């Protein structure tokens, strides 16, 4: 019986000639798939190509400011670091999980062809904070950065959990980040954006999550009462964080050098009796975190945690982890911040503080200056016997003279350790804002209605992240051609 092709039921059937063409094309594709190698993504290979591309281009200081080292330190890019051994099986498990994300047949190693996020941006709040502190910042970043970013506000250290110590909070943050990475297979890159104390939590967490590309001998260990010092000039941007490619490490008003006196903790107003009681009272109100911020934690012959975090030591590869990021940005309030002073948040010495300009940068209200500080070749931090004695005096007799002398010694050592990395330092001034005295909360727009003076900072952060993302993308394409 003949089929009536005019019938609506048959008019959509594919003619035999077209079927033959389709089958032929399918056979050809299958044949090609069986012989052509699949393209495989390797973060280490990408890093090598990006480095070579950067070395072959004369970029301006503004475009290279986020590089972990300048051309004079290119020969150090091949340096390798030991995988640090952390106490406790939980930290070892975290490192094993981070390593597993880059091995085997993980989907993370393939090109992301779907419209899925491939860049994790972790937002970390400060003391007594919560994820709600990032409500405005998170919404604006999502609007500006697009769907390729997975923006996550950390919730593991809310409120009084911030008093349990920088190390304790940092470990919890590392576990939280690893959980996100395990549950999101499309991720390839990672960035951190932290406010206030959250910056120190993040610095500890990335050391827990850090995985060097290869291992080598590293003698940069700060012994308890020895004069061991690091002879390395700077750190190369190698290694992974939680198995991902580190991109941006950004802090907003973070006390990188701890807190002390009117120059570091402005609300003490420089009054001697307040400075005398601040250090011994800090642990009562803020637990272990308080003693760590005042550099009086631990035994007198043991370096304080913040000093150890300015180098690679048995507690973690803190500087190597920071050096793995392509971009390190410090946002600091030059005035009116009654929680964190300008010096500590921008990692500067007293002599390096100059009068900032009053005029804001175009398009970024209250952002007044941007400075790139390249890596400085210097010995790393050390903790001699004299420092141990000064620490003991600051613990047992916390008068103004003992505390100031001890802190000045420790701050210089921390600066020497951290300046081996290149930093982009952004100064913020709310002197013309309606509520200038809320500078510490303005800088991250903690509340949209009270602290909206910081919207220019949000725009500046977003544009820096986009600029870094575009540079990485363009250099990768150029290296692939």
C-alpha positions, 0 to 999 in steps of 0.5 A: 500500500502506498503512503499518502505523503500529503497526509499531515501525519507523514509530511514531517518525515525526513526524506531518505536522502537527508537521513543518509547525510545525517548518518554519514555526518554522525559516522564522521564525528564518531570517527574523529572522536575516536582518534582526536585527543581531548583537551584537558585543563591544567591549572599548573599549565595555565599558570605557566603560560600566563607567566610567560605571556606577562613576561613578554609584555610591557604592562603598565604598573596599574595593570601589573600591580596585582602580580605577586612579583615584578620582572626582577623576581621572575627567576624565583617563579620556579621556587617550590615549597614543602607541603606543610604538615598541620597538627590534627588529622582534620587539617590533613584531610582538608589538604587531601580533599584539596589535592583530590580536586585536581587529580583523577577524572574530576569534571573540574579538569574539563572546559566549562561549556555550560553556563555554570560558575567557575570562580568562587568568591568567598566573603568573610565578615569581621568580629561579631559579624554575620553573612548579613553584613554583606547584603549590599556588597553581595548583591552589587557584586552579583550584578557587576560580575555576572553568573560566572562568579559563585559569590558565597558569604561565609557563615561558619564564624558568626557572632561570638565564634569570632572570639575563639581565636584566629586559628580556630576561625581560620580552620572552620573557614577552610572546612567551609570552603572545601565543602563548597568546592566539593559540591560545585564541580564547575569551579576553577578559580577562587578569590577572597574578600574579607572585612576587618578581622575576617581578613586574618581568618582568611589568611589562616584559612588559605594556609590550611588550603594551600597546595604547592605545585611541587615540594622542596626544602624550605628552612623558613621556620620561626623557632620559639626563641631562636634567631632563625630568619628567612633568606628568600626575597619574595614568593612566586605565584605558584600553588593552588588553594582548595584545588583551585587557581588563586586569583584575588585576595582582598581585605577591607580595614583588616588589622594585619599588624594587630592592634595597639595604642592610638596609632593602631586602635584609635578608640583608645585615644592614646590615653595611657590608662586605657592602653595599660588595661586594654591588653589584659582585658582583651581576652576577657571580652574577646577570648583568644582572639583578643590576646592574638590581636594584642600579640600576647598569646601563648608562652613568652618564648613562643612567637605570637600567632600574627608574627608566625602568619608573616612567614612560612612556619610549622603552623602553615605556609602563610606567605606562600599561600598569599603569594599564590594569589595573582592579586593582593589588595589592601583597602584601608581607612586613612581616618575616622576608623575607630576600630582598625588604624591606617597603619595596620590595615595598609601594612605600612610603617609610620614613616610611610604614612603621608597625607592622602589627597582629599579628592576622590578618584573618578567614579569611585567616591571616597577612594582617594589613592591607589599605590602598588608596592612591589616585593622587597628583598629582605630577611623574613621575620624572626623572634629573638630572645630580646623579643621573648623578654619583651613579650613576657613584660607585656604580658606580666606588666602591661604598662604603656612603655612595655607594650609599645616597645614590644609591639613596635618590634613585632610590627617591624618583623611582620612588615618585613615578612609581608613586604616580600609580596607585592601589594596593591594598597587602596586608601579610602577617606570618608572625611566628606561623608555624612557619617565619617565616624562610621568609616569602619562599617562604611568601607563594606557598606555593612548596612545599606541605609546607614553606611552607604557612603562606601558604595564607591569602594564596592564599585572599585573592588568589583572593577579590580576583580573584573580587570584581573579576570580580563587580564587572565583571560586575555593572557590565556588566549594569547598563550594558546595561539 
